[in-house]
Amino acid sequence: MNDSPAHIHSDEAAPRGGLVAALQVIAEQAPEGGLTLHEFTHALGERAFGLMLFALALPVCVPLLYGIPQIVSLPMMAIALQMAMGRPQPWMPQRFGQRVLAKAGLQQMAAGAEKYFGWIERIARPRLLLLSGPTAERMVGAIFVVFIASVLVPLPATNTLPGIGVAIASIGLITRDGLLVLAGLLIGAAWILLLVVGLAVFGPTFVDLFKDFIKGLVGLG
């Protein structure tokens, strides 16, 4: 096995084993120093918008995790914007692309993909194709921008639901499963609706109420 990032590529793994297999290949072959986001996206296959968004959404899904979701949210937003614009392949600004994902983080990403989304990938199949075609992909990209922007809202657990929504919808885009696309969009939309209604009804007090709710939910209250 060659540790050079230039030799890490998942194109052969992804068709046979799907998204999870692709991430496992990348994590296993990554050098000890990790990969930059540029190297990571190149290894994923730079034409695969859905695969890139799925992979970057995985750490965003982790509840009460701070730092990493914010690091990957801006590159995710850039990718989603390009998808909405109908670009044939993603492009990432240099300042984002040089951020490093540690090898341990890549291994955790692959393990999390199998644990939490492996079963979803196994039941995916082409259906409701109208929701996974080129026109729908542009609309989904625009909706993803809103979901990803909500990750930056200074509330606990703001990353989890939009991250799950993006991950599930991305699986749907790649597998041409419009039902999964719809499910992911509904999860993210429910979270956005909660934020909007909560802030509209309770104003700034909603932030404190939500924090108390999350602390009580995880036993920190």
Secondary structure, DSSP 4 states (H G I P E B T S, - for coil): ----GGG---TTHHHHHHHHHHHHHHHHHS-TT-EEHHHHHHHH-TT-HHHHHHHHHHHHTSTT--SHHHHHHHHHHHHHHHHHHT-SS----HHHHTPEEPHHHHHHHHHHIIIIIHHHHHH--SB-GGGSSHHHHHHHHHHHHHHHHHTTSSSTTTTHHHHHHHHHHHHHHHHTBHHHHHHHHHHHHHHHHHHHHHHHHHTTHHHHHHHHHHHHHTT--
